[in-house]
């Protein structure tokens, strides 16, 4: 008897419940991983933007100081 048919005939059997639980765990883990990756990407982008802005401001300030002299 194929596994899928036995799962259909015994929806509350321990096997199908454990498989359902495993699928839920995998989905939850996948969602958590995706959220963590997105957060890391956003943090990296924000840090890069801040660094670029600071460098530009410092360069412009130094250029202004040089021009003033």
N, CA, C and O atoms as CSV, one atom per row, in Angstrom:
chain,resi,resn,atom,element,x,y,z
A,1,UNK,N,N,0.864,-1.202,0.000
A,1,UNK,CA,C,0.000,0.000,0.000
A,1,UNK,C,C,0.894,1.244,0.000
A,1,UNK,O,O,1.791,1.364,0.835
A,2,UNK,N,N,0.658,2.145,-0.911
A,2,UNK,CA,C,1.499,3.362,-0.958
A,2,UNK,C,C,1.356,4.186,0.315
A,2,UNK,O,O,0.338,4.122,1.004
A,3,UNK,N,N,2.381,4.947,0.610
A,3,UNK,CA,C,2.395,5.756,1.833
A,3,UNK,C,C,1.281,6.799,1.811
A,3,UNK,O,O,0.636,7.042,2.832
A,4,UNK,N,N,1.053,7.417,0.647
A,4,UNK,CA,C,0.067,8.493,0.577
A,4,UNK,C,C,-1.339,7.961,0.871
A,4,UNK,O,O,-2.130,8.623,1.543
A,5,UNK,N,N,-1.649,6.741,0.356
A,5,UNK,CA,C,-2.982,6.191,0.604
A,5,UNK,C,C,-3.161,5.878,2.080
A,5,UNK,O,O,-4.227,6.141,2.638
A,6,UNK,N,N,-2.140,5.322,2.725
A,6,UNK,CA,C,-2.252,5.023,4.147
A,6,UNK,C,C,-2.424,6.314,4.943
A,6,UNK,O,O,-3.147,6.351,5.939
A,7,UNK,N,N,-1.744,7.381,4.486
A,7,UNK,CA,C,-1.902,8.666,5.168
A,7,UNK,C,C,-3.332,9.174,5.014
A,7,UNK,O,O,-3.895,9.747,5.947
A,8,UNK,N,N,-3.922,8.963,3.833
A,8,UNK,CA,C,-5.296,9.411,3.612
A,8,UNK,C,C,-6.273,8.596,4.469
A,8,UNK,O,O,-7.246,9.140,4.991
A,9,UNK,N,N,-6.013,7.304,4.610
A,9,UNK,CA,C,-6.939,6.463,5.368
A,9,UNK,C,C,-6.791,6.665,6.870
A,9,UNK,O,O,-7.755,6.496,7.616
A,10,UNK,N,N,-5.587,7.026,7.321
A,10,UNK,CA,C,-5.363,7.231,8.759
A,10,UNK,C,C,-4.811,8.643,8.981
A,10,UNK,O,O,-3.620,8.810,9.244
A,11,UNK,N,N,-5.678,9.660,8.876
A,11,UNK,CA,C,-5.174,11.042,8.985
A,11,UNK,C,C,-4.648,11.361,10.378
A,11,UNK,O,O,-3.843,12.279,10.534
A,12,UNK,N,N,-5.089,10.616,11.397
A,12,UNK,CA,C,-4.653,10.912,12.756
A,12,UNK,C,C,-3.635,9.900,13.261
A,12,UNK,O,O,-3.358,9.840,14.459
A,13,UNK,N,N,-3.074,9.099,12.349
A,13,UNK,CA,C,-2.068,8.134,12.786
A,13,UNK,C,C,-0.799,8.870,13.207
A,13,UNK,O,O,-0.570,10.022,12.838
A,14,UNK,N,N,0.010,8.173,13.985
A,14,UNK,CA,C,1.218,8.817,14.510
A,14,UNK,C,C,2.173,9.198,13.376
A,14,UNK,O,O,2.870,10.210,13.450
A,15,UNK,N,N,2.193,8.363,12.317
A,15,UNK,CA,C,3.114,8.641,11.208
A,15,UNK,C,C,2.755,9.958,10.516
A,15,UNK,O,O,3.607,10.825,10.317
A,16,UNK,N,N,1.467,10.088,10.154
A,16,UNK,CA,C,1.071,11.305,9.442
A,16,UNK,C,C,1.195,12.522,10.348
A,16,UNK,O,O,1.559,13.601,9.882
A,17,UNK,N,N,0.898,12.366,11.631
A,17,UNK,CA,C,1.034,13.492,12.552
A,17,UNK,C,C,2.493,13.909,12.666
A,17,UNK,O,O,2.800,15.100,12.697
A,18,UNK,N,N,3.386,12.938,12.728
A,18,UNK,CA,C,4.807,13.273,12.824
A,18,UNK,C,C,5.292,13.929,11.536
A,18,UNK,O,O,6.085,14.871,11.571
A,19,UNK,N,N,4.805,13.419,10.382
A,19,UNK,CA,C,5.182,14.033,9.097
A,19,UNK,C,C,4.638,15.464,9.022
A,19,UNK,O,O,5.341,16.385,8.607
A,20,UNK,N,N,3.370,15.635,9.431
A,20,UNK,CA,C,2.776,16.974,9.441
A,20,UNK,C,C,3.577,17.897,10.345
A,20,UNK,O,O,3.857,19.040,9.985
A,21,UNK,N,N,3.949,17.391,11.532
A,21,UNK,CA,C,4.754,18.175,12.471
A,21,UNK,C,C,6.100,18.547,11.856
A,21,UNK,O,O,6.556,19.683,11.983
A,22,UNK,N,N,6.737,17.572,11.181
A,22,UNK,CA,C,8.030,17.843,10.554
A,22,UNK,C,C,7.887,18.903,9.459
A,22,UNK,O,O,8.731,19.788,9.326
A,23,UNK,N,N,6.804,18.800,8.672
A,23,UNK,CA,C,6.587,19.795,7.619
A,23,UNK,C,C,6.416,21.182,8.239
A,23,UNK,O,O,6.975,22.164,7.750
A,24,UNK,N,N,5.632,21.253,9.330
A,24,UNK,CA,C,5.448,22.537,10.010
A,24,UNK,C,C,6.774,23.071,10.522
A,24,UNK,O,O,7.065,24.259,10.380
A,25,UNK,N,N,7.582,22.195,11.120
A,25,UNK,CA,C,8.884,22.630,11.644
A,25,UNK,C,C,9.763,23.148,10.507
A,25,UNK,O,O,10.424,24.178,10.643
A,26,UNK,N,N,9.766,22.421,9.376
A,26,UNK,CA,C,10.591,22.850,8.243
A,26,UNK,C,C,10.127,24.214,7.740
A,26,UNK,O,O,10.948,25.085,7.449
A,27,UNK,N,N,8.808,24.400,7.637
A,27,UNK,CA,C,8.274,25.683,7.159
A,27,UNK,C,C,8.661,26.800,8.121
A,27,UNK,O,O,9.099,27.868,7.695
A,28,UNK,N,N,8.496,26.550,9.426
A,28,UNK,CA,C,8.834,27.574,10.413
A,28,UNK,C,C,10.318,27.919,10.338
A,28,UNK,O,O,10.694,29.091,10.364
A,29,UNK,N,N,11.158,26.888,10.246
A,29,UNK,CA,C,12.608,27.134,10.161
A,29,UNK,C,C,12.938,27.928,8.899
A,29,UNK,O,O,13.754,28.849,8.939
A,30,UNK,N,N,12.304,27.573,7.780
A,30,UNK,CA,C,12.559,28.284,6.533
A,30,UNK,C,C,12.156,29.755,6.654
A,30,UNK,O,O,12.885,30.645,6.218
A,31,UNK,N,N,10.984,29.998,7.253
A,31,UNK,CA,C,10.527,31.386,7.424
A,31,UNK,C,C,11.498,32.154,8.314
A,31,UNK,O,O,11.850,33.296,8.018
A,32,UNK,N,N,11.929,31.521,9.407
A,32,UNK,CA,C,12.866,32.194,10.316
A,32,UNK,C,C,14.174,32.508,9.600
A,32,UNK,O,O,14.726,33.598,9.756
A,33,UNK,N,N,14.669,31.552,8.815
A,33,UNK,CA,C,15.920,31.782,8.087
A,33,UNK,C,C,15.760,32.931,7.105
A,33,UNK,O,O,16.633,33.793,7.001
A,34,UNK,N,N,14.635,32.943,6.379
A,34,UNK,CA,C,14.399,34.026,5.410
A,34,UNK,C,C,14.346,35.373,6.120
A,34,UNK,O,O,14.938,36.348,5.657
A,35,UNK,N,N,13.634,35.425,7.251
A,35,UNK,CA,C,13.538,36.687,8.001
A,35,UNK,C,C,14.919,37.135,8.468
A,35,UNK,O,O,15.257,38.314,8.371
A,36,UNK,N,N,15.724,36.187,8.980
A,36,UNK,CA,C,17.064,36.545,9.450
A,36,UNK,C,C,17.914,37.063,8.298
A,36,UNK,O,O,18.632,38.052,8.446
A,37,UNK,N,N,17.830,36.388,7.138
A,37,UNK,CA,C,18.618,36.828,5.975
A,37,UNK,C,C,18.197,38.229,5.552
A,37,UNK,O,O,19.046,39.075,5.271
A,38,UNK,N,N,16.886,38.479,5.506
A,38,UNK,CA,C,16.397,39.810,5.103
A,38,UNK,C,C,16.884,40.866,6.088
A,38,UNK,O,O,17.328,41.939,5.680
A,39,UNK,N,N,16.803,40.564,7.398
A,39,UNK,CA,C,17.253,41.527,8.406
A,39,UNK,C,C,18.742,41.804,8.245
A,39,UNK,O,O,19.177,42.953,8.327
A,40,UNK,N,N,19.527,40.747,8.015
A,40,UNK,CA,C,20.976,40.936,7.839
A,40,UNK,C,C,21.258,41.799,6.613
A,40,UNK,O,O,22.104,42.692,6.658
A,41,UNK,N,N,20.548,41.529,5.516
A,41,UNK,CA,C,20.754,42.312,4.290
A,41,UNK,C,C,20.410,43.779,4.545
A,41,UNK,O,O,21.155,44.673,4.143
A,42,UNK,N,N,19.281,44.027,5.213
A,42,UNK,CA,C,18.869,45.404,5.496
A,42,UNK,C,C,19.916,46.094,6.366
A,42,UNK,O,O,20.278,47.243,6.111
A,43,UNK,N,N,20.403,45.394,7.396
A,43,UNK,CA,C,21.416,45.991,8.278
A,43,UNK,C,C,22.681,46.319,7.496
A,43,UNK,O,O,23.255,47.395,7.658
A,44,UNK,N,N,23.117,45.383,6.642
A,44,UNK,CA,C,24.331,45.617,5.847
A,44,UNK,C,C,24.134,46.821,4.931
A,44,UNK,O,O,25.016,47.672,4.821
A,45,UNK,N,N,22.975,46.894,4.274
A,45,UNK,CA,C,22.706,48.025,3.364
A,45,UNK,C,C,22.721,49.336,4.137
A,45,UNK,O,O,23.304,50.320,3.680
A,46,UNK,N,N,22.077,49.359,5.317
A,46,UNK,CA,C,22.046,50.584,6.116
A,46,UNK,C,C,23.457,50.985,6.537
A,46,UNK,O,O,23.817,52.160,6.472
A,47,UNK,N,N,24.256,50.006,6.969
A,47,UNK,CA,C,25.631,50.312,7.384
A,47,UNK,C,C,26.437,50.860,6.207
A,47,UNK,O,O,27.175,51.833,6.361
A,48,UNK,N,N,26.300,50.242,5.035
A,48,UNK,CA,C,27.040,50.711,3.858
A,48,UNK,C,C,26.626,52.134,3.504
A,48,UNK,O,O,27.474,52.977,3.211
A,49,UNK,N,N,25.311,52.402,3.530
A,49,UNK,CA,C,24.834,53.746,3.199
A,49,UNK,C,C,25.382,54.758,4.198
A,49,UNK,O,O,25.834,55.834,3.805
A,50,UNK,N,N,25.345,54.422,5.492
A,50,UNK,CA,C,25.863,55.344,6.511
A,50,UNK,C,C,27.346,55.611,6.296
A,50,UNK,O,O,27.792,56.755,6.372
A,51,UNK,N,N,28.117,54.547,6.025
A,51,UNK,CA,C,29.555,54.714,5.795
A,51,UNK,C,C,29.807,55.597,4.573
A,51,UNK,O,O,30.657,56.488,4.606
A,52,UNK,N,N,29.063,55.343,3.496
A,52,UNK,CA,C,29.246,56.151,2.279
A,52,UNK,C,C,28.915,57.613,2.567
A,52,UNK,O,O,29.653,58.506,2.151
A,53,UNK,N,N,27.812,57.867,3.275
A,53,UNK,CA,C,27.429,59.253,3.592
A,53,UNK,C,C,28.507,59.914,4.440
A,53,UNK,O,O,28.881,61.058,4.185
A,54,UNK,N,N,29.013,59.200,5.452
A,54,UNK,CA,C,30.057,59.772,6.308
A,54,UNK,C,C,31.303,60.085,5.495
A,54,UNK,O,O,31.888,61.156,5.655
A,55,UNK,N,N,31.721,59.164,4.622
A,55,UNK,CA,C,32.910,59.395,3.797
A,55,UNK,C,C,32.703,60.603,2.897
A,55,UNK,O,O,33.592,61.446,2.774
A,56,UNK,N,N,31.529,60.695,2.265
A,56,UNK,CA,C,31.247,61.834,1.381
A,56,UNK,C,C,31.285,63.142,2.166
A,56,UNK,O,O,31.868,64.126,1.710
A,57,UNK,N,N,30.664,63.153,3.342
A,57,UNK,CA,C,30.650,64.378,4.157
A,57,UNK,C,C,32.071,64.765,4.551
A,57,UNK,O,O,32.434,65.939,4.482
A,58,UNK,N,N,32.882,63.782,4.967
A,58,UNK,CA,C,34.263,64.078,5.361
A,58,UNK,C,C,35.052,64.611,4.173
A,58,UNK,O,O,35.797,65.583,4.300
A,59,UNK,N,N,34.886,63.967,3.007
A,59,UNK,CA,C,35.618,64.417,1.816
A,59,UNK,C,C,35.198,65.831,1.443
A,59,UNK,O,O,36.048,66.670,1.148
A,60,UNK,N,N,33.897,66.104,1.454
A,60,UNK,CA,C,33.412,67.444,1.112
A,60,UNK,C,C,33.924,68.463,2.125
A,60,UNK,O,O,34.344,69.556,1.745
A,61,UNK,N,N,33.892,68.115,3.406
A,61,UNK,CA,C,34.382,69.040,4.439
A,61,UNK,C,C,35.864,69.323,4.231
A,61,UNK,O,O,36.287,70.475,4.324
A,62,UNK,N,N,36.652,68.303,3.953
A,62,UNK,CA,C,38.088,68.509,3.727
A,62,UNK,C,C,38.306,69.354,2.478
A,62,UNK,O,O,39.180,70.220,2.455
A,63,UNK,N,N,37.502,69.098,1.425
A,63,UNK,CA,C,37.632,69.885,0.198
A,63,UNK,C,C,37.314,71.348,0.486
A,63,UNK,O,O,38.005,72.252,0.016
A,64,UNK,N,N,36.242,71.571,1.277
A,64,UNK,CA,C,35.880,72.956,1.618
A,64,UNK,C,C,37.012,73.607,2.407
A,64,UNK,O,O,37.348,74.765,2.161
A,65,UNK,N,N,37.606,72.872,3.358
A,65,UNK,CA,C,38.722,73.418,4.144
A,65,UNK,C,C,39.894,73.751,3.239
A,65,UNK,O,O,40.521,74.800,3.381
A,66,UNK,N,N,40.190,72.845,2.299
A,66,UNK,CA,C,41.304,73.088,1.383
A,66,UNK,C,C,41.006,74.309,0.526
A,66,UNK,O,O,41.887,75.143,0.315
A,67,UNK,N,N,39.779,74.428,0.028
A,67,UNK,CA,C,39.411,75.572,-0.813
A,67,UNK,C,C,39.484,76.861,-0.003
A,67,UNK,O,O,39.933,77.891,-0.507
A,68,UNK,N,N,39.043,76.803,1.254
A,68,UNK,CA,C,39.078,78.007,2.096
A,68,UNK,C,C,40.519,78.482,2.300
A,68,UNK,O,O,40.790,79.682,2.321
A,69,UNK,N,N,41.449,77.514,2.451
A,69,UNK,CA,C,42.841,77.919,2.635
A,69,UNK,C,C,43.390,78.500,1.333
A,69,UNK,O,O,44.552,78.902,1.278
